């Protein structure tokens, strides 16, 4: 049985609606996890399925974006550093909230460094791989 032909505008609208539904679901999942963790103080093992799903989607989107060559503009260090610093601060604050008074300032500093360096390196690596993939696709054409 053949599929009926569809107008490109209809296909585009369906894709747009699916994209919006995905992001609503994704951020709803994030808000649910945050509510359970910080308001209800649920233990992490009770949310393991949702956490796995949330981070699995992040990894999936990152891998698909990089392997498709979608991150084509290689950012400068001036644009990466503020993002990495902001994410590091968020990570340290979350660690401080989670551990309350059981963590020293030195441990927080080490935590921040241990987050900042791999985050920045991974960000640069993803853009490098994506740029190479994009160049390869353009060369093949």
Order of alpha helices (4+ residues) and beta strands (2+ residues): alpha-alpha-alpha-alpha
